């Protein structure tokens, strides 16, 4: 197995080694690590600045997730194949923290998880939340648990209506924001970057402060609380922020001392502490028992971590350098073992401008044609929330059962009336049916009603209520609603701020439940500007899942991965196979991919594929056909028609078309 070892402080001393797989002893388990995540502590350990010290040589990192590969004698709680997440402390199960328990921290006192396998005590791991991926779970052991411990495990925990101050947008602070909102509390977030503050507001932050623009930010925080001050501060900044944090605090409020990004000082600001009667707690992560309690809450609310970027196992130095730059939002992760190893996919993000068709605007327009209005006529069983409604497509049966008050069947009927499945489209008839079923708690009906309200079909438009219904249905795991809400967030429609990162989270949730077209949205969220992680590895895996579920747009995206050969052997044959499948299914993006494959050797053939793509309504195909007409390569020269097609592509927000018009000195 591969193991990263830090022989001395300094990234130049971090090297990968080959070791034999360890064998678990009595009461131990062997964990096959599939993902890991970074904390600022790991940067300090790697550079020799960790205040608690670390032994060298050392296997770094404390946070990992994977599965049980083997169990030692006497282990009864686990079996091979169980998905688990490592505890920060291998020896702190419950009770108060002691010096002995603190000395069992992974990646500092003990070897950590930057390895393909590790032996741990059977109580040194917790069960991974079922709704999370290994990458997501790997972000929990340190940052999430630290925030949970601070806010909920003390003698005076956070209560609804209280206010929390969160410094910056790193892992602890973003987890603190998410947990505070789950608890019904108010959250104020600070950062030096407006873009990060906008993302924090998208996650629910009630107020934000740019400390670069307002150096005396504590005064602004007190203004935001009506002069009262905040109830809790997650103090991660260290000596440069502690004094201002204390000045932001209400009388009797709590400071949770967590980190020291700016370093630590032996001088305490005793004046503000005494003046505010501040209670100061040192938080050093948490126990296994706390971890299990936190996971119960995260599972109940289906909460998911915010992952800034995912690096490969062999990119650990790059990942640590990325963390040192402090440009991240949320967590930085490593994919130790990836099922799909594909890099460099996608050629053009989906347009964000709504089309005139109600189908197009329910999903990114690049995938709209593969989805019906309420997200698919035959959703997987995991999506169905109602007991035994009528069968999909059985309009007569649905109608008769709806007429006698079976609201679950009414929800199916309303969807059929909106989508025109087995019955002519009739939004006016669908709307009251969906209204009644939604009022009865049928979440699929709420999704259908939201679509009708969004587009003003069958009655007046009500964008605010549409968003509320999407959100309600998605919160209840109606995954079609999650996909539609993702489209709203991606495109910045219905009065909502454009938030590709949030859209990506919603698309991933829908994709994980088998909503095929959502997988393509999830893929784009990992490669488009402002998306979830800027990680083409994950993008490719989502394309693959969507293609496996039958979404031909996703197949075309996967074809682009193979055509480009980034991170995988170049495989033009596989790319062609996927493009042909999509093009034969009348997906213009697939035809355009075929044109790209032959453009250099068969310009006329490429132009034919671009024309076919354009005829199918794909703006990328129109754009490349227009460029061929302007140059007269592979097709008759026709500058006027070519410019017309390029302008059409640019109007549809196909970025390459706009760029090409600029190069031609033609106004888009």
N, C-alpha and C positions, 0 to 999 in steps of 0.2 A: 504494500500500500504506500501511497505518497504521503509524506509528512513535511510540513514547513517547520524549520527550526531556526530560532533566533539565537545565535551563538554569543552575541554581545550587543549592546545598544547601537542602533544605527541600521537603516534599511539595507545597507550594503552587506550586513551580516545575516540577512534573512535568506536562507537557501532551502531548496526542496531536497528531501532525502527519500530513499526507498527503505521501508521497514517491513518486517514480517507482521502479519495480522496478529494482534494480541489475543489471548485466550481469557475469557472471564473466569474468575475464581468464585468461591462460595459467596453468595449474596451480591454478585456483580452481574452486569449485563454488558454485552458488546453492542455498541451503537454504530451503525453505518451512517456516517454524516453525509447528508445530501445538500445542505445549505448552511451558511453561516452569516453572521452580520457583524458589523463593526460598531464600536463605541469610541468616544474620544479617549477613554482610558487606554485603548489599544495603541493609539498614536503615542501616548506618553510612555507606555511600556516599551514600544519599539524604539523610541528615541532616548530612553534612559531618564525620563522626567517624571516617572510615576512616584508620587509621594509615599506610597506604602511600600515601594520597592518591589523588585521582581528578581527571581533567580534566573541565571543563564548557564547553560543553554535552556531554552524554553520553547515549547510549542504555543504560539500566541492564540488569542481570541477566546472569549468566554461563551459566546452565544451560538448554538448550533441546533439543527433539527435533522431528523432522519428516521431510521427505523431500527428496531431491534434485530440484530443478525444472529445472536446466540445468547443463551442465558447460562449462568453458572449454577452449581449445585445449591439447592435450597430456595431458588427464586420461584415464587408462585404468582407474583403480580403481573408478570410480563411473559410474552411468548414471541417467538420469531415472527417478524412481519408487523408487529405493532408500531404505529407511528408515534414518535416521542420527540420531546424537546428537552434540551439539557438545562439543568438548573445552574445558575451562576455559581452558587456554593454547592459543592459536592457533599458537604457534611452539615448543612443547616436545614433540617427538616421542618422543625417548628420551635416554638418557644422563643425566648429572647436571644438576641445575638450575643455571642461571647467571643473572646479573643481566639479561642480554639476553633470555633465555627468560622470566624472570619478568615482563618488561615487555610480554608479549603476552597478559596476562590480559583476558578479555572482561568488560565491565561495570565497568571500572576504568581501566586504561590504554588499552584499546580499547573501541569501541562494542560493546554486548552484544546480547542476543537478545530484548529487549522490542520486537519488531518482527514484522511478518508475513513478512519475508524478509531473509536476510543472506548476504553473500558471504564465504566462508572459504577458506583453503588446503585443498587436497584431503586433506592429512594432518591437518587440524584438526578432522576428524569421525571417528567410529567407527560401526561397524554396530550398529544397535539390536538387543538380544536379541529373538529372534523371539517369545518367550512374553510379552513385556511390551507394554503399550499405550504410546502416545506420552507420556501423562501420567506413567506410571511411569518410563519411560526418562529423562524430563527431570529426574528427581530425582537422577540418578547422577553428573553431571560433577564436582560439588564435594564434597558431603557423603559420598557413598558412596566415592568415590575417595580422599578424605582418610583415612577409616577404613581402607581397604584398604592404602594406602601405609604408614600407621603400624604396622599389625599384621603385614604380610606382605612388605614391600619393603625392610626394613632388613637389617643384617648379622646380627641375631639375631631372626628372626621368631617370631611366636606359635606355640607348639607345643601339641599335645593335652595336656590335663590342667593347663595353666597357668591363671592367673586374671587377668581383665581388669576394671579399675574404669572405669565409664562414668558421667560426670557429666551428670545431667539426662536429658531424653527428647526432645531436639531431633534434627535430622537425622543429624548425625555420630554421636551416641551410640546411636541406634536402629540405624543401619547397623552400628555397631561390635558391638552386641549380636547382630545376626543373623549377622554374619561370624564372630564368636567361637564361636557355637554350631555353625556349619557346620564349623569347624575342630576341634571336640571340646574346646573350652576352657570354663572356668567363668566366669560373668559376674556381676558385682555392679553394680547400678544405684542411683544416688541421685536423689532428687527431693523436693520439698516437698509433694507431693500424693499421698495414698494411692491415689487412683483411677488415677493414672498408673503408680504402682508395681505395681498389680494388673495393668494391661495389659502392663507389662514382663514380669511373671512369666508371663503368657499367651504371650509371645513366646519364653520359654525362660530368662529370668533366673533364676539359681540362688539369689540372695539380693538383697534390696533394703534401702535405708536411707532413712528420711525425715529429711533434714537439718534440717527445721524443728523436728521433735520431738527430734532428737539433734544439737545444734549442734556438738559435738565428734565429728562423724561418723567421723573417721579412727580413733578408738578402736574404734568398732563394726566398722569394716572389718577392723581387725587381729584382732578377736575372731572374725570370720567366717572368717578364714584361719588360725585356730589360733595367732595371734601372729606368724605368719611374714611377712605382708604380701603384696600383690599383685605380679604379674610385670609388668603393663603398666597404665598409666593414660592414657586419652585425655583430656587436660587442655584443656577448652574454657571453663572458668570465668574464668580470668584471675587477677588479683592477690588476689581474695578466696578462692580455692580452692587456689592452687599450694602454699602451705605445708602444708595438710592433706593434699594429694595426696602430697607427698613423705613425710609421716609415715605414709602408708598403704602405702608401697612396701617391698618386700622388699629385702634387701641385694643390690645389683647390678641391681635392677630398672630398668625404663625408663619415663620420663615423655615422652610425645609432646605437645609444645606445639602446640596447634592454634588455639584461639580465645581471645577475651578479652571475654566477655559483661559482666564487671564492670570492664573496663578493664585497662590494663597498668601495671606499676610498674617503675621503674629499680632497685629494691632486690630483690636475689635472696636467698632463704632459704638461704644457703650452709651453715649449720649442719646442717640435715636432709639437704642434698645430700651433704655430706662424710660424715656419720654413716652413711648408707645406701649410700654409694658409688654414688649414683644416676647413671644415664646419661640425659641430657636431649637430645632431638632436636626440632628445629623442623620441623613438617610444613606445607608450603604446597601442598596439593592433590597433583597428580601428573601424570605425562606421559601421552601418548597410548598408549605401549607398556604402561604400568601399567594404563591404562583397558581396553585390549583383554584383558589377562590377567584382570582382575577380571570382565569380562563373560563370559569362558569359564567361570569358576567359578560365576557366577550362573546361567548357562544350564544347566550341568551339574546343579545342584541345583534348578533351576526356582524360584529364590528371587525374591521380589517385594518391592518397597519398601513401607513403611507410609506412606500418604498421609493426612494429617490432614484437609485440606480443599482443595477446588478452587474457585478463583474464575474469573470470566470475564476476558477480556483487558482489558475496560474497568473492571475492579474492582481495578486494581493498587494504588491508594491504600489501599483497604480491606484488601487482602492484606498490605501492609506494616504497617499498623496492627495487624492480627491477629498478625503475628509479633512486634511490639514488646510485646504483652501477655504473651508467653511462655506462653500457655495451650495451645499446640499439642503434639501427640504425633506425632513423625515429621516428615514434610515438608509444606510448603504449596506448592500448584501453581496454575498458571494454564492454562486451556484457551483457546488462541489461536484455533484453528479447530476447531469442533465439527461433526461430521456430523449429530448430532441435537441441536437446540436447544430443549429442553423443560424447563420449570421448574415446581416446585410440584405434585408428583404424590403420590398415595397419600392415603388418608383414615384409615387405622387399621392400626397394625402387626399382624403376625400374632400370635396368641396363642402364649405360650411354654409353656403347660401341655400335657403329652402327652395325647393322646386314648386311648381304649381300643383303637382299631383299630391293628394293627401297621403298616398303611399310613400312617396319619396321623402317627405319630411318627418316621417316617424323614425327613420334610421338614417345614418350617414348616406348621402345620395349615391356613393359608390357601391353600396350594398342594398339599396332600396328595392331593386327589382327582384331580389331573392326572398323577400319577406312580404307576407300579407299584412293588412293594416293592424291587426291586433297581435302580430308577431308570429303567425304561423297557424295553419289550420289543425295541425296534429302535434300539440305540445307534448313533451315527455311526461310520464306520470309524476315526476317530481314537482312539476309546475302546478298540477291540478290540486287545488286546495279544498274542493267540495266533494262530498261523498257521492259517487255514482251518478253523475249527471247523464243526460241523454248522450248518445254517441255523436261524435263529430260527423257532420254531413247528413245526419238524419233530421232534416228540417221538419218533416211532419211529426216525428216523434217528439222533437224538442218543443214544437208549437203546442202539441196537446198537453205535454207535461208542464210547460210554462203556464198554460191557461188554468191549470188547477193549483197553481201556487208553488211549483217546484222552481225556486229561484236559481238553483245551480244550473238547471236546464235553460232558464231564461238567459243566463249569462252566455251560454253556448249559442243560443239563438241570436242574441244581440250581435255577437261576433260574426256569425254567418251573414246577418243582414248588412253589416258594415263592409265585410269583405266580399260579398257576392258569392259565397260558397254554397252552391246548391239552391240558390234563390236569388232573384234580382236584388241588387243593392237598394237598400231602402233606409237611409239614415233617419228619416223622420219617424219611421216605425221603430227603429232600433233604440232611439234615444229614451223614450219613456220606459221601455223594457229594461234597458241598462240602468236607468235611474232607480227603479224599484229594486232590482237585484243588488245594486251597489249599496243601497240603504239597508239591505238585509245582510250586508257583510260579505257579499260575493266579490272577491277582489278582482277576478277577471272582468266582471261587469264594470268595476270602477275604472279599470284600464280602458275599456271600450268607451265608457262615458267621457273619460278625459280626452281621448282622441277626438270625439265629436265636439267637445267644448273647445278644444284647441283650434279646430278648423272651422268652427261655426256651421257644422253640418247638422241638419235636422232641427235647428234652433239657433239661438244667438250664441255668439262666441264669448267665452269667459276664460281668458288665459290664466288668471290667478287661480281659479278653481281647478283648472286642468292640472296645473303644477301640483296643487295640494293633493289631488286624487292620484296622480302618478306616484308621488312620494308615499302616500298612505299605502297604496297597493304594493309598491316595491318593499316597503318596510315589513309587509306581511309575506314577503317572498313570492309575490306574483311576478315572475321573472320577465314576462313580456313588458310589464310596466317599468321594470328596471332598465330594460333596453331602450324604451321610448324616452324615459327620463334622461338616460345617457345622451341620446340625440339632442335633447333640449340643452343639456350642459355643454355638449361639444360645439353646438352651433350658436349658443348664446341667445336662444329664442325665448319667447314668452316672458320677457322682462327679467330673465335670469342672466347673471354674468357668465361669460364664456369661461369654461373651466375644463380643459381637456383632461387634467389629472383626475378630477372627480368623475368625468365621463368614463375614463378608463376603468376606474374601480367598479362602476355600475355595469359596464359591458362585461367585465370579468365575472362578476356575480351571475349575470344572465348566461354567459357562456358556460360557466361551470354547471349550470342546471340544464344544459342541452339546447339552449336557444341558439341555433346555428349562426345566424347572421350577426349575433352579438360578438361572436369570436373574432370576426373581421374588425369590428370596432375596437375590441380589446387589443388586437394586434397593432392597429394604428396608434393607439394610445401610448405604445411603447417606442414609437419612432417619430411621431409628429412633434413639432415644436410645442413646448409647454405641457407635454404629456406626462405619463406616470414615471418613466424611468430612463428613457432614451436608451433602451436596451433591445437590440434587434434579435437577441437570442430568444427572449420571451415572445417577441412579435412572431417569430417563426413558429414557435410552439402553438400559439393561438391560431395562426393560419392553418397549421396541420390539424388541430382539433376541429376547426370549422369545416375544413375539407372532408374530414372523416364523417362529420355530421351531415354532409351533403350540400354544403354551401359552395357554389361554384366560384363566387367571388374570392372566397378564401383559397380555393384551389389555384386560382390565378396568382394570388399573392405568394403562395408557396412556390409556384412556378418561377416567379421572379427571384426567389432565394436561390434556386438551383441555377438559373440563368446567369446570375452574377457571380456565383461561386465564392461568396465571402464567408470564410470560416468552414466551408465544406468543399470537397472536390467539385470542380466544375462539372456539371452534368447537364449538357444541352439536351440530351435525349429525354431525361426525366422532366426537364422544363417544358419541352415540346409536348410531351404526353399530357401534362397538367393544363397547358394553354389550350390544346385541342379539346380537352374535356370541357373547359369553360366556354370556349368559342362555339362548340357544337351545341352547348346549352343556351346559346343566344346571349352570352355575356360579353359585352363589347371589350371589357378589359382583357379577356382571354385572346380575342382576335388581335388586339393591339400588341400583346406579348408575342404572338406569332410573327407579326410584322417586324418587331424589334430583333427577333432571332435571325431573320433572313435579310435584313436591310442592307448589310454590307456586301452580300453576294448576289442578291436578287432584288434590286430596287423596285422592279415592276411588281413582283410578288408581294413585297412589303407594302407597296401602295394599295394593292388589292385588299390585303388584310386590314389596313388602316381604313379604307373605304367601308369595308364590312363592319368594322368597329364603330365608325361614325354613324352608319345607318342604324345601328343598334342603340344609338343615343349616348355613346361614351365620349366625353369631351376630349380625353387623351387621344383617341383615334382620330377625331376631327382635327385636332391641333397638328398632329404629325402628317396627316393627309394634306392639310393646308400648307405646311412647310415644304412638302414634296412638290406641290403645285407651283409654289413661288420659285423654287430652284429648277423645276422642270426635270427632276430626276425620278424616273420610273413612271411618270405620268405626264400628260400634256401640260405645258407651261400655261398658267392662268393666275397671274398675280392678284387680280381683283378677288377671284374666288378664294384663293389661298389666304389672303388677308381676312376675308370674311370668316373663314373657318377658324383662324387663329383668334380673332376677336370673340368668336363664340366660345372657344375654350377658355379664354381669359375671363370672360364674363361669368363663366361657371367656376371661376377660381381655380382653374388648372394652372398652377404657377409657371410651368415651363412655357406655356403659351404667352403669358404676360412678358416673361423674360425675352422670348424670341421677338415679340413686337418691339420691345425696347431696342434690341440689337438692330432691328430693321428701321429704327427711327420712325416708327409708326405709333401714334397714340392709341393705347388700348381701347 
